Amino acid sequence: MNNLSTLFTTFCLVMVFSTTTSAQQSTEKCGFNHAIEFLNQQNPNYKQQIDAIYHQRVTEANTKQANNNKTIYTIPVVFHVVWNTSVPQQNLHDSVLLEQINVLNEDFSRMNADTNNLRPSFIPIVGNAKIQFELACVDPNGNPTNGIVRVSTTTTFGGGFLPNMSSIAKIQNTSQGGSDAWNTSEYLNIWVGDINGGSTPSLLGIATPPAGLSNWPANSIPPELTDGAIIQYSAFGRNNPTAISNMVVNGRTVTHEVGHYLGVRHTAENTFGGLFGSICGDDDGLIDTPNCDQSQQGCNTSRNSCTDAIPVVGDLPDMVENYMDYSDQDCQNSFTQGQTLIMRSVLENERIGLLNSPALSNCVVGLTENNQPNTIFIYPNPTNGIINISSLENMNLTITFHNSIGQIIQPIIIGKNQYQIDKKGIYFATIQSNTLSITEKIIIQ
Ligand SMILES: [Zn+2]
């Protein structure tokens, strides 16, 4: 385990329907409360401490109410793909991992195409976190990397309805058949493997919340999990050929877990026994997330379980579109402004190491030869549509653009090496000369 001082763990245990009858009443999609209680039993100040951090971030968010900061924060990611040699398909293809990064980038910059599905009454409260994710290009030893660690194993991890935490944690330890974390203060570590012991998945994901109070007792660090997220391989990505077949898997398990990692909690936060009083049951504390008496399964847009007093807009229905609900993944498309403020504040405080990380220094994605990352420039980036590309060496460049799912895009040509793309989103420009080929991400906002 690395960086024990930052290991303050909670768990999100997402339960899936494993039967086709009577599933609605028996399903508990998230075991957050069980895990918190479990850790708190061993570390008596645990719950109090993480709640204190959350309370502080919520108070800040409610005071600000809107995210006017234009700075885009970028988080370096390392994927640890830990695959069992008896099930080789667990060794997910790079394309599945890269597509998961695309999902995160879309969801955390509000560029996901399904924002169109959001009911109009929620538009005043939703927010753009302005957070991006990139696979690390420098490893903890300073060496080049593609940000993907692959480990084959014969160990099985977890299993059972309520997971065996110490068994799952093996995936985070090389000596136990898993993969050791990279410095958890400088990388978002995401482990991908079978954490259900070969059984039908009941647990889809686990994430650790931010921590870092100066008065955190040294002996209260839960040793069970390392900081980061652990994702069931079959609940990962949105182009995953091994995805669970009886539910939509479009990458939102990771969006939800990274939300927890960045400090946000469920929209029906009934885990903490009245942290914010009994507002229609209990609440996440944010003034702009509609209150609801319980988490929602499916995608029921007719439910309004609580009366809200949200500034300007008043009452809203239960927000099944929220990534932090338990609704179906293809129903989810939004964070609220309050949630985005919490995540940004966590990045500026408990997780500031991610923003100062050397993991993304001079990254050039897809460089195949002539390692000269500073000879080609794409600017501005992010852009409102105009893209300029220049080369220090006045090379003849061949430039092609793709969207985030790999389709070729034809931009408007407005000059030599100057282009325009009118539709907001995330694109990739592949620039080739006779000496090099690079691919860089471009954000149109
Ligand atoms: Zn959760």
Residues whose N, C-alpha, C, O or C-beta is under 5 A from the ligand:
A	BS01	ZN	C12 C30
